[in-house]
Amino acid sequence: MGNGWSASNAMYSNIQFNNRSLHMTDTTITHVHGRRVWDSRGRPTVEAEITLACGVTGRAIAPAGASTGSGEALDLRDGGAAFGGLDVANAVACVNGDIANLLTGRDASDQAAIDKGMVELDGTPNRGRLGGNALVATSMAVLHAAAAAAGRPVWHYLAGDRTVRLPLPEIQIFGGGAHAARRVDVQDFMVMCPGASSFSEALNWTAEIYRAAGALMKQAGKLQGVADEGGYWPTFDCNEEALDALLAAINETGLQLGTQVGISLDIAASEFGRNGSYRLALDGRTLDTEGMVRMLGGWLDNYPILSIEDPVAEDDPAGFGIFTKEYGHRCQIIGDDYLVTNAQRVANAALAGHANAVLIKPNQAGTITEAHEALVAGKKAGFGTIVSARSGETEDVTIAHLSVGWDAGQLKVGSFSRSERTAKWNEVLRIEESLGKQAVFSGWGALPFQG
């Protein structure tokens, strides 16, 4: 994983400008504390709390993914019998020990230096010594503390005086793949509402679709509860049946397909594909890269699909190139496991024509600085940029602020139920309300093709 540190990073230039009036001692870190808390799967995770000399604190919690790319930062887990080997006592000890020793006395307003110092202290390419969970929780907590010292919400602290947009939400209706015991092959069946006039209206429309989908599934006897990210956990006989059910739910609301509302899919192909071979659990078929591209292309022809994430596996760059060349003019093609929030990978993919959008997951990169650099690389390439949650989440709302403060254009949180999801959506609603008449919704402009 490349670092790509840049002293001229625009985000941190804004932060330093916003804090000129503060004395250095005001934003000096005086205390670092880590603790074990719990995520939405009932698994341990790391919370970090940063206290500054001026008396303010910042707090943040590391999320965890189920479908993970091989190149992303690794969580430090204890192993052994406790909590299925997933305890984080060692990662918490790193926060309270090595990381606290490094950061105490440093200036929280210099996020880039803080993050670089932690990465160098870890000394591994995948954050395996201190743990990506320890690093990202601390990095985000430093950001919250610095924003509090500046007297600004995090999104405003990041944006400075730049114009920002409210993100286009990407919201799961049905969960599958690794999030629902592979009841369907596709991991996320989602909706996007680019035709909405505001973020709040996009949520209103999604709420109606979510309600309609639940009612239709219950009526058909297909409803089995909810998956990890809050989407309905159905029993479909094939992936196309899920697409048909989603289409029916949208039609039930009276919203216009393709102009107001569209479908978004996360294939998460690395979960069932390797070496150019893709095994579909529902119908037992095994497809090669050409077969995967042909199948997904057929879906694009038959359904109002606006976005497809990880259409092929992370070890199939040629497949990404074929799919992007064929369909990038009419669909957002997102690299997640393939790009793992890494600026150099994004730049390389853009040069090769291997995607036209990138998912930004702070814990995938390991620090706020690295996540932002991946987003900047995406914007430079003309990519769509989507700040994203993970399947194992908490009440932490940092990514809601990143999506606005970084003007990402899009936000992917999961579904429209479960409080670890709605916490993020509700936080953006508050931001939208605080902006008043200055609030601008990204809508169609967030997508890297003409709708």
GIKA-V932543 format. One record per residue. BURIAL is + if it has 9 or more other ideal C-beta (glycine too) atoms within 8 Angstrom, else -. Layout:
burial=BURIAL
burial=BURIAL
This chain:
burial=+
burial=-
burial=-
burial=+
burial=-
burial=-
burial=-
burial=-
burial=+
burial=-
burial=+
burial=+
burial=+
burial=+
burial=+
burial=+
burial=-
burial=+
burial=+
burial=-
burial=-
burial=+
burial=-
burial=-
burial=-
burial=+
burial=+
burial=+
burial=+
burial=-
burial=+
burial=+
burial=+
burial=+
burial=-
burial=+
burial=+
burial=-
burial=+
burial=+
burial=-
burial=-
burial=+
burial=+
burial=+
burial=+
burial=+
burial=+
burial=+
burial=+
burial=+
burial=+
burial=+
burial=-
burial=-
burial=+
burial=+
burial=+
burial=+
burial=+
burial=+
burial=+
burial=+
burial=+
burial=+
burial=+
burial=+
burial=-
burial=+
burial=-
burial=+
burial=+
burial=+
burial=+
burial=+
burial=+
burial=+
burial=+
burial=-
burial=-
burial=-
burial=-
burial=-
burial=-
burial=+
burial=+
burial=+
burial=+
burial=-
burial=+
burial=+
burial=+
burial=+
burial=+
burial=+
burial=+
burial=-
burial=-
burial=+
burial=+
burial=-
burial=+
burial=+
burial=+
burial=-
burial=+
burial=+
burial=+
burial=+
burial=+
burial=+
burial=+
burial=+
burial=+
burial=+
burial=+
burial=+
burial=+
burial=+
burial=-
burial=+
burial=+
burial=-
burial=-
burial=-
burial=+
burial=+
burial=-
burial=+
burial=+
burial=+
burial=+
burial=+
burial=+
burial=+
burial=+
burial=+
burial=+
burial=+
burial=+
burial=+
burial=+
burial=+
burial=+
burial=+
burial=+
burial=+
burial=+
burial=+
burial=+
burial=-
burial=-
burial=+
burial=+
burial=+
burial=+
burial=+
burial=+
burial=+
burial=+
burial=-
burial=-
burial=-
burial=+
burial=+
burial=+
burial=+
burial=+
burial=+
burial=+
burial=+
burial=+
burial=+
burial=+
burial=+
burial=+
burial=+
burial=+
burial=+
burial=+
burial=-
burial=+
burial=+
burial=+
burial=+
burial=+
burial=+
burial=+
burial=+
burial=+
burial=+
burial=+
burial=+
burial=+
burial=+
burial=+
burial=-
burial=+
burial=+
burial=-
burial=+
burial=+
burial=+
burial=+
burial=+
burial=+
burial=+
burial=+
burial=+
burial=+
burial=-
burial=+
burial=+
burial=+
burial=+
burial=+
burial=+
burial=+
burial=-
burial=-
burial=-
burial=+
burial=+
burial=-
burial=-
burial=+
burial=+
burial=+
burial=+
burial=+
burial=+
burial=+
burial=+
burial=+
burial=-
burial=+
burial=-
burial=-
burial=+
burial=-
burial=+
burial=+
burial=+
burial=-
burial=+
burial=+
burial=+
burial=+
burial=+
burial=+
burial=-
burial=+
burial=+
burial=-
burial=+
burial=-
burial=+
burial=-
burial=-
burial=+
burial=+
burial=+
burial=+
burial=+
burial=+
burial=+
burial=+
burial=+
burial=+
burial=+
burial=+
burial=+
burial=+
burial=-
burial=-
burial=-
burial=+
burial=+
burial=-
burial=+
burial=-
burial=+
burial=-
burial=-
burial=-
burial=-
burial=+
burial=-
burial=+
burial=-
burial=+
burial=+
burial=+
burial=-
burial=+
burial=+
burial=+
burial=-
burial=+
burial=+
burial=-
burial=-
burial=-
burial=+
burial=+
burial=+
burial=+
burial=+
burial=+
burial=+
burial=+
burial=+
burial=+
burial=+
burial=-
burial=+
burial=+
burial=-
burial=+
burial=+
burial=+
burial=+
burial=+
burial=+
burial=-
burial=-
burial=+
burial=+
burial=-
burial=-
burial=+
burial=+
burial=+
burial=+
burial=+
burial=+
burial=+
burial=+
burial=+
burial=+
burial=+
burial=+
burial=+
burial=+
burial=+
burial=+
burial=+
burial=+
burial=+
burial=+
burial=-
burial=-
burial=-
burial=+
burial=+
burial=+
burial=+
burial=+
burial=+
burial=+
burial=+
burial=+
burial=+
burial=+
burial=+
burial=+
burial=+
burial=+
burial=+
burial=+
burial=+
burial=+
burial=+
burial=+
burial=+
burial=+
burial=+
burial=+
burial=+
burial=-
burial=+
burial=-
burial=+
burial=+
burial=+
burial=+
burial=+
burial=+
burial=+
burial=+
burial=+
burial=+
burial=+
burial=+
burial=-
burial=+
burial=+
burial=+
burial=+
burial=+
burial=+
burial=+
burial=+
burial=+
burial=+
burial=+
burial=+
burial=+
burial=+
burial=+
burial=+
burial=+
burial=+
burial=+
burial=+
burial=+
burial=+
burial=+
burial=-
burial=+
burial=+
burial=+
burial=+
burial=+
burial=+
burial=-
burial=+
burial=+
burial=+
burial=-
burial=+
burial=+
burial=-
burial=-
burial=+
burial=-
burial=-
burial=-
burial=+
burial=-
burial=+
burial=+
burial=+
burial=-
burial=-
burial=+
burial=+
burial=+
burial=+
burial=-
burial=-
